[in-house]
Amino acid sequence: DVAALSAAGVPSDGLDRMRTQARTLLDGQVLRHRPAGLPRGLKREFYLRLESDPLDRGEPFSIAWGEAAPRGAVDVARVAIMSTRDERAAALREMVEVLEAPASRDEPIYTFGAGTAGAFDALAEELALEPARAGDLAGRFVDLAPWVRRAAVLPVFLYRFDEVAAVARNLPRPSAGQAEDALFVLHAGLAASEDPGAVRRILEETGREALESLRAIRSWFTS
C-alpha cells in the first residue's frame, strides 16, 4: 500500500510513480505525459528485431528488419532464421547493405529493449564487421523502450515488448504471470523437428509480427 509506506516514513521518491502505475493498471487506461519528441525519419524509417538464444552463448538466431515511409505501414520486410555462422554472415551482410544504402543512410532504426543492440554488437563482432560501420549503424538505433516510459504510464506490469505492443496494437494484454514466448526453444528444436519447414515458418511469421509491433509502438507516439 503506497499510502501506508509514505505514512511509515519511507522516502517519497518513486511513491507517486508507484501510485500512478497502480491506478493505471486498475483503470486499464493510458496516462500520457507531454509529447516525447521521438526522432523521425525524413524519407524512410527502419525497424529491427533480433532474437538470441541465452543457452547458446547468446547467439542470435533470428533477425528481422523492415522499412516504411514515415508514419506509414511496413512495406518492405525481411526475416532471416540463422542456425550457422554462414547464415548469420549472409543475413548481416544483406541487412547492412540495405541500411547503408544512400537512400537509407542516417535514417532512424527503431528497436525495443537493450537485447537488440547487444545481439547486433555480438553479431558484428563475430563476423568482423568493421567497428566504424558497426558503430555508425548502432548510433542510428532508437530504442523505443525508454521513450515509451517517458511518454506515458501504460496499464502493464513490466513494460516488456509484448505488453507494450499489445497496448499499441489495441490487443489483449498478457497476464502478469505470462512469460514471453521462448522462441529460442523453438529454434533449438528446428534441426530435430519432423517438419523443420513448419518451424521455420512460425519463426519467420513471429519476426514479421515483431516488425508490425515495432511500427505500432512507433506510430503510437503520433496518435
URTA-V20456 format. One record per pair of residues at least 24 apart in sequence whose ideal C-beta (glycine too) atoms are under 10 Angstrom apart, sorted by the first residue. I is the first residue (numbers start at 0). GAP is how many residues later the second one is. D is the distance in whole Angstrom. If there is no record, write none. Layout:
BEGIN
i=I gap=GAP d=D
i=I gap=GAP d=D
END
This chain:
BEGIN
i=16 gap=132 d=10
i=16 gap=136 d=8
i=19 gap=133 d=5
i=20 gap=132 d=6
i=20 gap=133 d=9
i=20 gap=134 d=9
i=20 gap=135 d=9
i=20 gap=136 d=9
i=20 gap=138 d=10
i=21 gap=131 d=10
i=22 gap=130 d=9
i=22 gap=132 d=9
i=23 gap=128 d=9
i=23 gap=129 d=5
i=23 gap=130 d=7
i=23 gap=131 d=5
i=23 gap=132 d=9
i=24 gap=128 d=9
i=24 gap=129 d=9
i=24 gap=130 d=5
i=24 gap=131 d=8
i=24 gap=132 d=7
i=24 gap=148 d=10
i=24 gap=151 d=9
i=25 gap=129 d=8
i=26 gap=128 d=7
i=27 gap=127 d=5
i=27 gap=139 d=10
i=27 gap=145 d=9
i=28 gap=124 d=9
i=28 gap=125 d=9
i=28 gap=126 d=6
i=29 gap=121 d=9
i=29 gap=122 d=5
i=29 gap=123 d=7
i=29 gap=124 d=6
i=29 gap=125 d=7
i=29 gap=126 d=10
i=29 gap=137 d=7
i=29 gap=138 d=10
i=29 gap=190 d=9
i=30 gap=121 d=6
i=30 gap=122 d=4
i=30 gap=123 d=8
i=30 gap=124 d=9
i=31 gap=119 d=7
i=31 gap=120 d=5
i=31 gap=121 d=8
i=31 gap=122 d=10
i=31 gap=188 d=10
i=31 gap=189 d=10
i=31 gap=191 d=10
i=32 gap=116 d=10
i=32 gap=117 d=7
i=32 gap=118 d=6
i=32 gap=119 d=6
i=32 gap=120 d=8
i=33 gap=116 d=9
i=33 gap=117 d=8
i=33 gap=118 d=10
i=34 gap=116 d=7
i=34 gap=186 d=8
i=34 gap=187 d=9
i=35 gap=108 d=10
i=35 gap=110 d=10
i=35 gap=111 d=5
i=35 gap=112 d=8
i=35 gap=113 d=10
i=35 gap=114 d=5
i=35 gap=115 d=4
i=35 gap=116 d=8
i=35 gap=185 d=6
i=35 gap=186 d=10
i=36 gap=110 d=9
i=36 gap=113 d=9
i=36 gap=114 d=9
i=36 gap=184 d=9
i=37 gap=70 d=9
i=37 gap=72 d=9
i=37 gap=104 d=7
i=37 gap=106 d=8
i=37 gap=109 d=6
i=37 gap=110 d=10
i=37 gap=112 d=9
i=37 gap=113 d=8
i=37 gap=180 d=7
i=37 gap=182 d=10
i=37 gap=183 d=5
i=37 gap=184 d=8
i=38 gap=68 d=10
i=38 gap=69 d=5
i=38 gap=71 d=9
i=38 gap=101 d=9
i=38 gap=103 d=5
i=38 gap=108 d=9
i=39 gap=30 d=6
i=39 gap=31 d=8
i=39 gap=67 d=9
i=39 gap=68 d=7
i=39 gap=102 d=9
i=39 gap=178 d=9
i=39 gap=181 d=9
i=39 gap=182 d=9
i=40 gap=26 d=9
i=40 gap=27 d=9
i=40 gap=28 d=8
i=40 gap=29 d=5
i=40 gap=30 d=9
i=40 gap=63 d=9
i=40 gap=65 d=9
i=40 gap=66 d=4
i=40 gap=67 d=5
i=40 gap=68 d=9
i=40 gap=69 d=9
i=40 gap=99 d=10
i=40 gap=101 d=10
i=40 gap=177 d=10
i=41 gap=28 d=7
i=41 gap=64 d=8
i=41 gap=65 d=7
i=41 gap=66 d=9
i=42 gap=26 d=7
i=42 gap=27 d=8
i=42 gap=60 d=7
i=42 gap=61 d=9
i=42 gap=63 d=10
i=42 gap=64 d=7
i=43 gap=24 d=7
i=43 gap=25 d=7
i=43 gap=26 d=8
i=43 gap=28 d=9
i=43 gap=31 d=10
i=43 gap=32 d=9
i=43 gap=57 d=10
i=43 gap=59 d=7
i=43 gap=60 d=6
i=43 gap=63 d=5
i=43 gap=64 d=9
i=44 gap=24 d=7
i=44 gap=25 d=6
i=44 gap=26 d=8
i=44 gap=27 d=8
i=44 gap=29 d=9
i=44 gap=59 d=10
i=44 gap=62 d=6
i=44 gap=63 d=6
i=44 gap=64 d=8
i=44 gap=65 d=7
i=44 gap=97 d=9
i=44 gap=169 d=10
i=44 gap=170 d=8
i=44 gap=173 d=7
i=44 gap=174 d=10
i=45 gap=28 d=10
i=45 gap=30 d=9
i=45 gap=49 d=10
i=45 gap=52 d=8
i=45 gap=53 d=6
i=45 gap=58 d=7
i=45 gap=61 d=6
i=45 gap=62 d=7
i=45 gap=63 d=4
i=45 gap=64 d=7
i=45 gap=65 d=10
i=45 gap=94 d=8
i=45 gap=95 d=10
i=45 gap=96 d=9
i=45 gap=165 d=10
i=45 gap=168 d=10
i=46 gap=27 d=7
i=46 gap=30 d=8
i=46 gap=61 d=10
i=46 gap=62 d=7
i=46 gap=63 d=5
i=46 gap=64 d=8
i=46 gap=65 d=9
i=46 gap=95 d=10
i=46 gap=97 d=10
i=46 gap=163 d=8
i=46 gap=164 d=5
i=46 gap=165 d=9
i=46 gap=166 d=9
i=46 gap=167 d=4
i=46 gap=168 d=6
i=46 gap=170 d=10
i=46 gap=171 d=7
i=47 gap=47 d=8
i=47 gap=51 d=8
i=47 gap=61 d=5
i=47 gap=62 d=7
i=47 gap=63 d=5
i=47 gap=64 d=9
i=47 gap=68 d=6
i=47 gap=69 d=9
i=47 gap=71 d=10
i=47 gap=72 d=8
i=47 gap=89 d=9
i=47 gap=92 d=10
i=47 gap=93 d=7
i=47 gap=94 d=10
i=47 gap=162 d=9
i=47 gap=163 d=9
i=47 gap=166 d=8
i=48 gap=30 d=9
i=48 gap=61 d=9
i=48 gap=62 d=7
i=48 gap=63 d=7
i=48 gap=64 d=9
i=48 gap=66 d=9
i=48 gap=67 d=6
i=48 gap=70 d=9
i=48 gap=112 d=8
i=48 gap=157 d=9
i=48 gap=158 d=7
i=48 gap=159 d=10
i=48 gap=160 d=9
i=48 gap=161 d=4
i=48 gap=162 d=6
i=48 gap=164 d=8
i=48 gap=165 d=6
i=49 gap=32 d=10
i=49 gap=41 d=10
i=49 gap=45 d=10
i=49 gap=61 d=8
i=49 gap=65 d=7
i=49 gap=66 d=5
i=49 gap=67 d=9
i=49 gap=68 d=9
i=49 gap=69 d=4
i=49 gap=70 d=6
i=49 gap=72 d=9
i=49 gap=73 d=7
i=49 gap=157 d=9
i=49 gap=160 d=10
i=50 gap=30 d=9
i=50 gap=31 d=10
i=50 gap=64 d=8
i=50 gap=65 d=9
i=50 gap=68 d=8
i=50 gap=130 d=10
i=50 gap=132 d=5
i=50 gap=133 d=7
i=50 gap=135 d=10
i=50 gap=136 d=8
i=50 gap=152 d=8
i=50 gap=155 d=8
i=50 gap=156 d=8
i=50 gap=159 d=8
i=51 gap=63 d=7
i=51 gap=64 d=9
i=51 gap=66 d=8
i=51 gap=67 d=5
i=51 gap=70 d=8
i=51 gap=71 d=9
i=51 gap=131 d=9
i=51 gap=132 d=7
i=51 gap=135 d=10
i=52 gap=129 d=10
i=52 gap=130 d=9
i=52 gap=131 d=4
i=52 gap=132 d=9
i=52 gap=134 d=7
i=52 gap=135 d=7
i=53 gap=61 d=10
i=53 gap=128 d=9
i=53 gap=130 d=7
i=54 gap=127 d=10
i=54 gap=129 d=7
i=54 gap=130 d=9
i=54 gap=133 d=7
i=55 gap=128 d=7
i=55 gap=131 d=9
i=55 gap=132 d=7
i=56 gap=65 d=9
i=56 gap=69 d=10
i=57 gap=57 d=9
i=57 gap=60 d=8
i=57 gap=61 d=7
i=57 gap=64 d=6
i=57 gap=126 d=10
i=58 gap=24 d=9
i=58 gap=26 d=9
i=58 gap=29 d=8
i=58 gap=60 d=9
i=58 gap=63 d=8
i=58 gap=64 d=9
i=58 gap=67 d=8
i=58 gap=125 d=9
i=58 gap=128 d=10
i=59 gap=28 d=7
i=59 gap=31 d=9
i=59 gap=32 d=9
i=59 gap=55 d=10
i=59 gap=56 d=9
i=59 gap=58 d=9
i=59 gap=59 d=4
i=59 gap=60 d=8
i=59 gap=62 d=7
i=59 gap=63 d=5
i=59 gap=66 d=9
i=60 gap=26 d=9
i=60 gap=27 d=9
i=60 gap=58 d=9
i=60 gap=122 d=8
i=60 gap=123 d=7
i=60 gap=125 d=9
i=60 gap=126 d=5
i=60 gap=127 d=9
i=60 gap=129 d=9
i=60 gap=142 d=8
i=61 gap=29 d=9
i=61 gap=57 d=9
i=61 gap=121 d=7
i=61 gap=122 d=9
i=61 gap=124 d=10
i=61 gap=125 d=7
i=61 gap=141 d=6
i=61 gap=142 d=8
i=61 gap=144 d=8
i=61 gap=145 d=6
i=61 gap=148 d=9
i=62 gap=24 d=10
i=62 gap=25 d=8
i=62 gap=28 d=5
i=62 gap=29 d=8
i=62 gap=31 d=9
i=62 gap=32 d=7
i=62 gap=53 d=9
i=62 gap=56 d=8
i=62 gap=57 d=9
i=62 gap=60 d=8
i=62 gap=144 d=8
i=63 gap=27 d=10
i=63 gap=31 d=10
i=63 gap=52 d=10
i=63 gap=139 d=10
i=63 gap=140 d=8
i=63 gap=142 d=8
i=63 gap=143 d=3
i=63 gap=144 d=7
i=63 gap=145 d=9
i=63 gap=146 d=6
i=63 gap=147 d=5
i=63 gap=150 d=9
i=64 gap=26 d=9
i=64 gap=29 d=9
i=64 gap=30 d=5
i=64 gap=33 d=7
i=64 gap=34 d=8
i=64 gap=44 d=8
i=64 gap=142 d=9
i=64 gap=146 d=8
i=64 gap=149 d=10
i=65 gap=32 d=10
i=65 gap=44 d=10
i=65 gap=141 d=9
i=65 gap=142 d=8
i=65 gap=144 d=9
i=65 gap=145 d=4
i=65 gap=146 d=8
i=65 gap=148 d=8
i=65 gap=149 d=8
i=66 gap=31 d=8
i=66 gap=32 d=9
i=66 gap=36 d=10
i=66 gap=37 d=7
i=66 gap=40 d=8
i=66 gap=42 d=9
i=66 gap=144 d=9
i=66 gap=148 d=10
i=67 gap=42 d=10
i=67 gap=143 d=9
i=67 gap=146 d=10
i=67 gap=147 d=6
i=67 gap=150 d=9
i=67 gap=151 d=9
i=69 gap=37 d=9
i=69 gap=38 d=10
i=69 gap=148 d=10
i=69 gap=149 d=10
i=69 gap=152 d=9
i=70 gap=144 d=10
i=70 gap=147 d=9
i=70 gap=148 d=6
i=70 gap=150 d=10
i=70 gap=151 d=6
i=70 gap=152 d=10
i=71 gap=143 d=9
i=71 gap=147 d=9
i=72 gap=139 d=8
i=72 gap=142 d=7
i=72 gap=143 d=10
i=72 gap=146 d=9
i=73 gap=134 d=8
i=73 gap=137 d=5
i=73 gap=138 d=6
i=73 gap=140 d=8
i=73 gap=141 d=5
i=73 gap=142 d=10
i=75 gap=135 d=10
i=76 gap=127 d=10
i=76 gap=130 d=8
i=76 gap=131 d=6
i=76 gap=133 d=10
i=76 gap=134 d=5
i=76 gap=135 d=9
i=76 gap=138 d=10
i=77 gap=126 d=10
i=77 gap=129 d=9
i=77 gap=130 d=9
i=77 gap=133 d=9
i=78 gap=121 d=10
i=78 gap=124 d=8
i=78 gap=125 d=4
i=78 gap=126 d=8
i=78 gap=127 d=8
i=78 gap=128 d=3
i=78 gap=129 d=6
i=78 gap=130 d=10
i=78 gap=131 d=9
i=78 gap=132 d=8
i=79 gap=123 d=10
i=79 gap=124 d=9
i=79 gap=127 d=8
i=80 gap=106 d=7
i=80 gap=109 d=8
i=80 gap=115 d=10
i=80 gap=118 d=9
i=80 gap=119 d=5
i=80 gap=120 d=9
i=80 gap=121 d=10
i=80 gap=122 d=5
i=80 gap=123 d=6
i=80 gap=125 d=10
i=80 gap=126 d=8
i=81 gap=41 d=9
i=81 gap=105 d=9
i=82 gap=104 d=7
i=82 gap=105 d=10
i=82 gap=107 d=6
i=82 gap=108 d=7
i=82 gap=113 d=10
i=82 gap=117 d=10
i=84 gap=41 d=7
i=84 gap=42 d=8
i=87 gap=34 d=10
i=87 gap=35 d=6
i=87 gap=38 d=7
i=87 gap=39 d=6
i=88 gap=34 d=9
i=88 gap=37 d=9
i=88 gap=38 d=5
i=88 gap=39 d=9
i=88 gap=40 d=10
i=89 gap=37 d=10
i=90 gap=32 d=8
i=90 gap=36 d=10
i=91 gap=28 d=9
i=91 gap=31 d=6
i=91 gap=32 d=7
i=91 gap=34 d=9
i=91 gap=35 d=5
i=91 gap=37 d=7
i=91 gap=42 d=10
i=92 gap=34 d=8
i=92 gap=36 d=9
i=94 gap=25 d=9
i=94 gap=28 d=9
i=94 gap=42 d=9
i=95 gap=28 d=9
i=95 gap=31 d=10
i=95 gap=33 d=7
i=95 gap=37 d=7
i=95 gap=38 d=9
i=95 gap=41 d=7
i=98 gap=34 d=10
i=98 gap=37 d=9
i=98 gap=38 d=6
i=98 gap=41 d=8
i=99 gap=33 d=7
i=99 gap=36 d=8
i=99 gap=37 d=7
i=103 gap=36 d=9
i=104 gap=31 d=9
i=104 gap=32 d=10
i=104 gap=35 d=9
i=105 gap=30 d=9
i=105 gap=33 d=10
i=105 gap=34 d=7
i=106 gap=33 d=7
i=107 gap=32 d=6
i=107 gap=33 d=8
i=107 gap=34 d=5
i=107 gap=110 d=9
i=108 gap=28 d=7
i=108 gap=29 d=9
i=108 gap=30 d=9
i=108 gap=31 d=5
i=108 gap=32 d=5
i=108 gap=33 d=7
i=108 gap=34 d=10
i=108 gap=105 d=10
i=109 gap=30 d=10
i=109 gap=31 d=8
i=109 gap=32 d=5
i=109 gap=33 d=8
i=109 gap=34 d=6
i=109 gap=37 d=9
i=109 gap=101 d=10
i=109 gap=104 d=5
i=109 gap=105 d=8
i=109 gap=107 d=8
i=109 gap=108 d=5
i=110 gap=27 d=10
i=110 gap=29 d=10
i=110 gap=30 d=5
i=110 gap=31 d=7
i=110 gap=32 d=5
i=110 gap=33 d=7
i=110 gap=34 d=8
i=110 gap=50 d=10
i=110 gap=103 d=7
i=111 gap=30 d=10
i=111 gap=31 d=7
i=111 gap=32 d=5
i=111 gap=33 d=5
i=111 gap=34 d=10
i=111 gap=35 d=10
i=111 gap=36 d=8
i=111 gap=47 d=10
i=111 gap=48 d=9
i=111 gap=49 d=5
i=111 gap=52 d=7
i=111 gap=53 d=8
i=111 gap=98 d=9
i=111 gap=101 d=8
i=111 gap=102 d=6
i=111 gap=105 d=7
i=111 gap=106 d=9
i=112 gap=30 d=7
i=112 gap=31 d=8
i=112 gap=32 d=5
i=112 gap=33 d=10
i=112 gap=46 d=9
i=112 gap=47 d=8
i=112 gap=48 d=6
i=112 gap=51 d=10
i=113 gap=29 d=7
i=113 gap=31 d=8
i=113 gap=32 d=10
i=114 gap=28 d=10
i=114 gap=30 d=10
i=114 gap=46 d=9
i=115 gap=25 d=7
i=115 gap=27 d=8
i=115 gap=29 d=10
i=115 gap=45 d=10
i=115 gap=94 d=10
i=115 gap=98 d=10
i=116 gap=24 d=6
i=116 gap=26 d=7
i=141 gap=76 d=8
i=143 gap=24 d=9
i=143 gap=69 d=10
i=143 gap=70 d=7
i=143 gap=73 d=5
i=143 gap=74 d=6
i=143 gap=76 d=9
i=143 gap=77 d=8
i=144 gap=72 d=9
i=146 gap=70 d=9
i=146 gap=71 d=9
i=146 gap=74 d=7
i=147 gap=69 d=7
i=147 gap=72 d=8
i=147 gap=73 d=8
i=150 gap=69 d=8
i=150 gap=70 d=6
i=151 gap=68 d=9
i=151 gap=69 d=9
i=153 gap=66 d=10
i=160 gap=49 d=8
i=160 gap=52 d=7
i=160 gap=53 d=9
i=160 gap=56 d=9
i=161 gap=48 d=10
i=161 gap=51 d=8
i=163 gap=49 d=8
i=163 gap=52 d=9
i=163 gap=53 d=6
i=163 gap=56 d=9
i=164 gap=44 d=9
i=164 gap=45 d=8
i=164 gap=47 d=8
i=164 gap=48 d=4
i=164 gap=49 d=8
i=164 gap=50 d=10
i=164 gap=51 d=6
i=164 gap=52 d=6
i=164 gap=55 d=10
i=165 gap=47 d=9
i=165 gap=50 d=10
i=166 gap=49 d=9
i=166 gap=50 d=9
i=166 gap=53 d=8
i=167 gap=44 d=10
i=167 gap=45 d=7
i=167 gap=46 d=9
i=167 gap=47 d=9
i=167 gap=48 d=4
i=167 gap=49 d=5
i=167 gap=50 d=8
i=167 gap=51 d=7
i=167 gap=52 d=4
i=167 gap=53 d=9
i=167 gap=55 d=9
i=168 gap=40 d=10
i=168 gap=43 d=8
i=168 gap=44 d=7
i=168 gap=46 d=9
i=168 gap=47 d=5
i=168 gap=48 d=9
i=168 gap=50 d=10
i=168 gap=51 d=9
i=169 gap=46 d=9
i=169 gap=50 d=10
i=170 gap=42 d=9
i=170 gap=45 d=9
i=180 gap=25 d=7
i=182 gap=24 d=9
i=182 gap=27 d=10
END
